[in-house]
Amino acid sequence: MKEINAAEFQQEVLNGGKVVLDFYSTECPPCEALAPKFEAMAELYGEKIKFLKIFRQGNRELAAELGVSSSPTLIFFDNGQKILDTISGGIKKSEIMDHLDRMLTLDEVAVIKANQKTTVSEYDVAILGGGPAGLTAGIYLGQAKIKTVLIDPALPGGYMGITHQVSNYPGFEQPQPGFMLAHYMSEQAKHTGIDFKVAVDITSVDLAKKEIVIDGFETIKAKKIIIATGTTPNTMNAPGEKEYKGKGISYCATCDAKYFTDKEVTVIGGGNSAVEEALFITKFASKITMIHQFDKLTANQTAIDELNKNEKISVMYECEPRKFEKRGDKMVTYVEDLKTKELKELVNDGVFVFIGFKSNISVLGDTLPELDGWGYIKTNEDRQTNIPDVFAVGDIVSKKYRQITTAVADGTIAAITISKEL
Ligand SMILES: Cc1cc2nc3c(=O)[nH]c(=O)nc-3n(C[C@H](O)[C@H](O)[C@H](O)COP(=O)(O)OP(=O)(O)OC[C@H]3O[C@@H](n4cnc5c(N)ncnc54)[C@H](O)[C@@H]3O)c2cc1C
């Protein structure tokens, strides 16, 4: 692998051969995550493909000419021509390999794959998940000089990283952009010396043996595992939902209701959390319209009685959202009446979705810890599961309140418990 500059571009890239060029920047977490993968790929494919790196900030004109607008960006060339699609951001090893394989013949790929060595590394603790819970566990374990690796299929930060403003995390006078909190926490964890393996594919997890395989051929053995994989919100699969997530559509009333003082909002759902959160939002909003798919709410009767007494809330029964759009500052929800099939427009200042979350347990393999009725992991007060040496922290734990503060508390408790055991 070689570092080049713009002056060498013609000679090194355009004068023939197969080339992959990495535009990287400094102070760029996804670039740091890519560097070891790029190096490993260079070792594996280096005889057939030239691996080059170029510093984006120092070669801005060339970057702009090649349409590079974020770091890292990988561009692929064959005989001076740009080929395949360009990849950027939190790039996974499997994505790079897929591109490199497409530059070679099937026979060449077969030879390379046969040379691919499996690796095994040993740690005291492996943390699965780099949200606030996993990062906090990492900070405490790193400071206790315990050999720790943090593994995440995405970049560190979890939900915190995609939350627009966090106003209830102590220590900051003003609301903080979630990505900054995520950045501070992950840098703090890195400074303690723990290893990060992020933007990786989780191939398998064996909680009984304490073995995790990533990217197909890297086995990580640990004495203890902390599960911090969080949750995934159930989605409606309606057009616009993804685009406006965090930009008009929220999944957290505790976090966002305060931004809707004297405003009108739409709440989607009709179970306990939807009803309780709608009641909470009435402290701020002037009017709430709930959209519920059935002809009755499915929350407990006490919550329904409270809701019926509240004049700010009305319910559209037997209706489902079909599409979301932004019109100026307003959010438009297209609502289908399930009986008449009529499509109506509901225009409000914001939309809250409470149709439940699922815990991210699907990658945990066959030996699952004991779960509650909703699929969340049961732990004792030290955040130990019923599987020896396996802990669970953060939103994946069976508990009542899921916030950044409760996640970091869990990470702290598990890490201190482990520090005393090891
Ligand atoms: C839209 C929204 C806004 C919110 N706003 C606030 C707020 O303002 N204040 C507040 O206190 N709370 C807020 N919350 C709640 C808060 O974000 C969560 O309680 C907190 O992030 C939970 O932390 P966690 O580490 O348990 O999980 P997460 O933050 O969910 O992180 C889990 C991590 O695990 C990774 N992961 C997933 N699968 C795997 C796997 N198989 N292997 C390894 N890693 C995996 C994910 O990539 C992710 O990085 C908000 C939640 C949402 C959804």
The ligand as an SDF file (V2000), in Angstrom:
LIG
                    3D

 53 58  0  0  0  0  0  0  0  0999 V2000
  -35.1000    8.7280   18.0710 C   0  0  0  0  0  0  0  0  0  0  0  0
  -34.6190    8.5520   19.4790 C   0  0  0  0  0  0  0  0  0  0  0  0
  -34.2630    9.6740   20.2170 C   0  0  0  0  0  0  0  0  0  0  0  0
  -33.8200    9.5250   21.5250 C   0  0  0  0  0  0  0  0  0  0  0  0
  -33.4880   10.6490   22.2500 N   0  0  0  0  0  0  0  0  0  0  0  0
  -33.0300   10.5110   23.5310 C   0  0  0  0  0  0  0  0  0  0  0  0
  -32.6790   11.6560   24.3180 C   0  0  0  0  0  0  0  0  0  0  0  0
  -32.8250   12.8060   23.8820 O   0  0  0  0  0  0  0  0  0  0  0  0
  -32.2170   11.4300   25.5820 N   0  0  0  0  0  0  0  0  0  0  0  0
  -32.0830   10.1810   26.1150 C   0  0  0  0  0  0  0  0  0  0  0  0
  -31.6120   10.0530   27.2330 O   0  0  0  0  0  0  0  0  0  0  0  0
  -32.4280    9.0830   25.3830 N   0  0  0  0  0  0  0  0  0  0  0  0
  -32.8920    9.2270   24.1170 C   0  0  0  0  0  0  0  0  0  0  0  0
  -33.2680    8.1150   23.4130 N   0  0  0  0  0  0  0  0  0  0  0  0
  -33.0630    6.7840   24.0060 C   0  0  0  0  0  0  0  0  0  0  0  0
  -31.5580    6.4460   23.9820 C   0  0  0  0  0  0  0  0  0  0  0  0
  -31.0120    6.8030   22.7270 O   0  0  0  0  0  0  0  0  0  0  0  0
  -31.3400    4.9650   24.2500 C   0  0  0  0  0  0  0  0  0  0  0  0
  -31.9350    4.6610   25.4820 O   0  0  0  0  0  0  0  0  0  0  0  0
  -29.8450    4.6310   24.3020 C   0  0  0  0  0  0  0  0  0  0  0  0
  -29.2030    4.9800   23.0990 O   0  0  0  0  0  0  0  0  0  0  0  0
  -29.6420    3.1570   24.5520 C   0  0  0  0  0  0  0  0  0  0  0  0
  -28.2940    2.8620   24.4940 O   0  0  0  0  0  0  0  0  0  0  0  0
  -27.7420    1.4100   24.1350 P   0  0  0  0  0  0  0  0  0  0  0  0
  -26.2690    1.5260   24.1330 O   0  0  0  0  0  0  0  0  0  0  0  0
  -28.3800    0.4080   25.0080 O   0  0  0  0  0  0  0  0  0  0  0  0
  -28.3140    1.0840   22.6810 O   0  0  0  0  0  0  0  0  0  0  0  0
  -28.1880    1.8250   21.2800 P   0  0  0  0  0  0  0  0  0  0  0  0
  -28.0040    3.2690   21.4230 O   0  0  0  0  0  0  0  0  0  0  0  0
  -29.3490    1.3250   20.5290 O   0  0  0  0  0  0  0  0  0  0  0  0
  -26.8510    1.2120   20.6620 O   0  0  0  0  0  0  0  0  0  0  0  0
  -26.7720   -0.1390   20.2980 C   0  0  0  0  0  0  0  0  0  0  0  0
  -25.5390   -0.3590   19.4420 C   0  0  0  0  0  0  0  0  0  0  0  0
  -25.4350   -1.7480   19.1750 O   0  0  0  0  0  0  0  0  0  0  0  0
  -25.1090   -1.9330   17.8210 C   0  0  0  0  0  0  0  0  0  0  0  0
  -25.5590   -3.2580   17.3940 N   0  0  0  0  0  0  0  0  0  0  0  0
  -26.7480   -3.6440   16.9050 C   0  0  0  0  0  0  0  0  0  0  0  0
  -26.7170   -4.9570   16.5990 N   0  0  0  0  0  0  0  0  0  0  0  0
  -25.4770   -5.4030   16.9330 C   0  0  0  0  0  0  0  0  0  0  0  0
  -24.8120   -6.6590   16.8720 C   0  0  0  0  0  0  0  0  0  0  0  0
  -25.4130   -7.7080   16.4020 N   0  0  0  0  0  0  0  0  0  0  0  0
  -23.5530   -6.7690   17.3140 N   0  0  0  0  0  0  0  0  0  0  0  0
  -22.9150   -5.6930   17.8160 C   0  0  0  0  0  0  0  0  0  0  0  0
  -23.4830   -4.4740   17.8930 N   0  0  0  0  0  0  0  0  0  0  0  0
  -24.7420   -4.3340   17.4620 C   0  0  0  0  0  0  0  0  0  0  0  0
  -25.7790   -0.7910   17.0920 C   0  0  0  0  0  0  0  0  0  0  0  0
  -25.1350   -0.5320   15.8560 O   0  0  0  0  0  0  0  0  0  0  0  0
  -25.5980    0.3480   18.0930 C   0  0  0  0  0  0  0  0  0  0  0  0
  -24.3870    1.0400   17.8800 O   0  0  0  0  0  0  0  0  0  0  0  0
  -33.7170    8.2330   22.0940 C   0  0  0  0  0  0  0  0  0  0  0  0
  -34.0650    7.1070   21.3410 C   0  0  0  0  0  0  0  0  0  0  0  0
  -34.5150    7.2560   20.0520 C   0  0  0  0  0  0  0  0  0  0  0  0
  -34.8870    6.0440   19.2650 C   0  0  0  0  0  0  0  0  0  0  0  0
  1  2  1  0
  2  3  1  0
  2 52  2  0
  3  4  2  0
  4  5  1  0
  4 50  1  0
  5  6  2  0
  6  7  1  0
  6 13  1  0
  7  8  2  0
  7  9  1  0
  9 10  1  0
 10 11  2  0
 10 12  1  0
 12 13  2  0
 13 14  1  0
 14 15  1  0
 14 50  1  0
 15 16  1  0
 16 17  1  0
 16 18  1  0
 18 19  1  0
 18 20  1  0
 20 21  1  0
 20 22  1  0
 22 23  1  0
 23 24  1  0
 24 25  2  0
 24 26  1  0
 24 27  1  0
 27 28  1  0
 28 29  2  0
 28 30  1  0
 28 31  1  0
 31 32  1  0
 32 33  1  0
 33 34  1  0
 33 48  1  0
 34 35  1  0
 35 36  1  0
 35 46  1  0
 36 37  1  0
 36 45  1  0
 37 38  2  0
 38 39  1  0
 39 40  1  0
 39 45  2  0
 40 41  1  0
 40 42  2  0
 42 43  1  0
 43 44  2  0
 44 45  1  0
 46 47  1  0
 46 48  1  0
 48 49  1  0
 50 51  2  0
 51 52  1  0
 52 53  1  0
M  END
$$$$
